[in-house]
Amino acid sequence: MKKQPHNPSTMISIKSNLQMKLILSLLVGVFSFALSAQENIKVWSLEECVAYAIQNNISVKQSELATQLQEVEITRAKMNFYPSVSGSVGTNYNFGAPLGNNSFSNSYGVSTSATLYNGNRNKNLVELAEKDFEISKLNLQKIQDDITLRVVNAYLNILYNKESVLIAQEQINIGNQLVKRVQELVDAGTKARNDLFQVDASLAANEEALVTAENNLDLALLDLAQILQISHVGFSIKEVRINLELAKLHYSDSKLIYKKALSWRPEIENAKIRIENSDIEIAIAESGLLPSVSASYSFGTNYLNVQDAINQSGYFKQLGDNRGHSAGLSVNIPIFDKYATRIGVQRAKVQKEIAAYTLENERTNLRAIIERAYIDAKTSLKTFDAAKKSVKAQEEAFRTAQERYDLGVLSSYDFDQVRNQLVKAQSSFIRAKYNFIFRSKFLEFYYGIPIKL
């Protein structure tokens, strides 16, 4: 049978098909991988951000460890009520002059001692350790509260910048339509080419504004990711629809919020407990002026073997015969300690006065924070209402200007000015909106209401 010759064009076609299949396979693989990676990207809610930050923040972990240490201190203080017990074992070997006889001895003993009374010092030390434990937990809560407010502020900043990007994108869409429309009018001879240059320049400014808005959004996302201490690559948050049609303050004045905050804020409770601690420290210092009573008991026995001695008892018989007990009661009466105790009492009393001023200062600071936040919230609400009215007015002005521009009675420059005023009004509106949201949530937080969007 005659062999068919190879066709070069057929071979090229086969190679091309193989290459196309390989390229398509690679593209499908890359696309599938991209979809899989996109599906695995976590989109964070506000609640998840707050919980993660509180659980994983380094400052929180350090404070949690400090709280654990204070809990250990409570156990150590309670151990002062227990007696101490110790045992002893001794071995001696004596040799040489002056006895001339070598000897070997063993001794065994156990002893215990306990403090019966020391001016309630041990009881006060336990109470002081428990108070310090409460202070440590309050410090932890304060750190968690601060992190919560940071996360909420950063989260709202992202939402604000997202809306700013949408506004910038909308302006580019309007600008593209305007350029297209002016180009058609220029081509038809009804508009001067200078109008086209003006709308092109305006579009370029809009594109620059979009770049700035997107950069601000990236920075806002980076800021929140750094607070969470995670990578910002692929970091994203959930969209939140916030309706502020009936925006209002829920409190008539700041006094109600301040009164409620005084009852639970950790910095106030912390300062109160420190005053209580000062009273305990005074009592501990004064206990040094009182006598202390302690009891002790010991038991021991020994064995002695002297070389060449006659009639020596056996090892275990000696241990049994030489058993001995000792019990004692002692009273320690302070007479003169170079005024160390009295100086300690004076120092503790001064510390109490300092703690009292600290509490007063914390109350003053809390009042100032709440009063300023309340004024800021009222101002932001007024600004929000004014910005909302301004947006409606500017939207109507823009609609009218667009109609006049389409009729040819308004220049491109004047139309662009009206459009810029609308953009400014929209930017002011969303800024006022998120500013009011944060201020109002801040007041609710100090009232004791968890932050939710």
Long-range contacts (C-beta under 8 A, 24 or more apart in sequence): 41-234, 41-236, 42-236, 43-236, 43-237, 43-238, 44-235, 44-236, 44-237, 44-238, 45-237, 45-238, 46-151, 46-152, 46-155, 46-237, 46-238, 46-240, 46-451, 46-452, 46-453, 47-452, 49-151, 49-155, 49-224, 49-228, 49-237, 50-147, 50-148, 50-151, 50-152, 50-451, 52-228, 52-230, 53-147, 53-148, 53-150, 53-151, 53-227, 53-228, 53-229, 54-144, 54-147, 54-148, 56-228, 56-229, 57-143, 57-147, 57-229, 58-229, 59-143, 59-147, 60-140, 60-143, 60-144, 60-147, 63-136, 63-139, 63-140, 63-143, 64-140, 66-136, 66-139, 66-140, 67-133, 67-136, 67-137, 67-139, 67-140, 69-136, 70-129, 70-132, 70-133, 70-135, 70-136, 71-133, 73-129, 73-132, 73-133, 74-126, 74-129, 74-130, 74-133, 76-129, 77-122, 77-125, 77-126, 77-128, 77-129, 78-126, 80-115, 80-122, 80-125, 80-126, 81-122, 82-114, 83-112, 83-113, 83-114, 84-112, 84-113, 84-114, 85-110, 85-111, 85-112, 86-110, 86-111, 86-112, 87-111, 88-300, 101-306, 101-307, 101-308, 101-309, 102-306, 102-307, 103-304, 103-305, 103-306, 103-307, 104-304, 104-305, 105-302, 105-303, 105-304, 105-305, 106-302, 106-303, 106-315, 106-319, 107-300, 107-301, 107-302, 107-303, 108-300, 108-301, 108-302, 108-319, 109-298, 109-299, 109-300, 109-301, 110-298, 110-299, 110-300, 111-296, 111-297, 111-298, 111-299, 112-296, 112-297, 112-298, 113-294, 113-295, 113-296, 113-297, 114-294, 114-295, 114-296, 115-292, 115-293, 115-294, 116-293, 116-294, 116-295, 117-291, 117-292, 117-293, 118-287, 118-290, 118-292, 118-293, 119-286, 119-287, 119-288, 119-289, 119-290, 119-292, 120-283, 120-287, 121-284, 121-287, 124-280, 124-283, 124-284, 124-287, 125-284, 127-280, 128-277, 128-280, 128-281, 128-284, 131-273, 131-276, 131-277, 131-280, 132-277, 134-269, 134-273, 135-270, 135-273, 135-274, 135-277, 138-266, 138-267, 138-269, 138-270, 138-273, 139-266, 139-270, 141-266, 142-266, 142-267, 142-270, 145-266, 145-445, 147-227, 148-445, 148-451, 149-442, 149-445, 150-227, 151-224, 151-227, 151-228, 152-438, 152-441, 152-451, 153-438, 154-220, 154-223, 154-224, 154-227, 155-224, 155-237, 155-453, 156-434, 156-437, 156-438, 157-220, 157-223, 157-224, 157-434, 158-217, 158-220, 158-221, 158-224, 158-237, 159-237, 159-240, 159-242, 159-434, 160-220, 160-430, 160-431, 160-433, 160-434, 161-213, 161-216, 161-217, 161-220, 162-217, 162-239, 163-430, 164-213, 164-216, 164-217, 164-427, 164-430, 165-210, 165-213, 165-214, 165-217, 167-213, 167-423, 167-426, 167-427, 167-430, 168-206, 168-209, 168-210, 168-212, 168-213, 168-214, 169-210, 171-206, 171-209, 171-210, 171-419, 171-423, 172-203, 172-206, 172-207, 172-210, 174-419, 175-199, 175-202, 175-203, 175-206, 176-203, 178-202, 178-203, 178-412, 178-415, 179-203, 181-406, 182-412, 190-408, 191-408, 195-411, 195-412, 198-412, 198-413, 198-416, 199-412, 199-416, 202-412, 202-416, 202-419, 209-423, 240-453, 242-433, 242-437, 242-453, 244-384, 244-433, 244-436, 244-437, 247-381, 247-384, 247-385, 247-436, 248-381, 249-377, 249-378, 249-381, 249-440, 249-443, 250-440, 250-443, 250-444, 251-374, 251-443, 251-447, 253-374, 254-370, 254-371, 254-373, 254-374, 256-447, 257-370, 257-374, 257-443, 257-446, 257-447, 258-366, 258-367, 258-370, 258-371, 260-446, 260-447, 260-448, 261-366, 261-370, 261-446, 261-447, 261-448, 262-363, 262-366, 264-448, 265-366, 265-446, 267-362, 267-365, 267-366, 268-359, 268-362, 268-363, 268-366, 270-362, 271-355, 271-358, 271-359, 271-362, 272-359, 274-355, 274-358, 274-359, 275-352, 275-355, 275-356, 275-359, 277-355, 278-348, 278-349, 278-351, 278-352, 278-355, 279-352, 281-348, 281-351, 281-352, 282-345, 282-348, 282-349, 282-352, 284-348, 285-341, 285-344, 285-345, 285-347, 285-348, 286-341, 286-345, 288-334, 288-337, 288-340, 288-341, 288-344, 289-334, 289-341, 289-342, 289-345, 290-334, 291-331, 291-332, 291-333, 291-334, 292-331, 292-332, 293-329, 293-330, 293-331, 293-332, 294-329, 294-330, 294-332, 295-327, 295-328, 295-329, 295-330, 296-326, 296-327, 296-328, 296-329, 296-330, 297-325, 297-326, 297-327, 297-328, 298-325, 298-326, 298-327, 299-323, 299-324, 299-325, 299-326, 300-324, 300-326, 369-446, 370-443, 370-446, 373-439, 373-442, 373-443, 373-446, 374-443, 376-439, 377-436, 377-439, 377-440, 377-442, 377-443, 380-432, 380-435, 380-436, 380-439, 381-436, 381-440, 383-428, 383-432, 383-435, 383-436, 384-429, 384-432, 384-433, 384-435, 384-436, 386-432, 387-425, 387-428, 387-429, 387-431, 387-432, 387-433, 388-429, 390-425, 390-428, 390-429, 391-422, 391-425, 391-426, 391-429, 393-425, 394-418, 394-421, 394-422, 394-425, 394-426, 395-422, 397-421, 397-422, 398-422
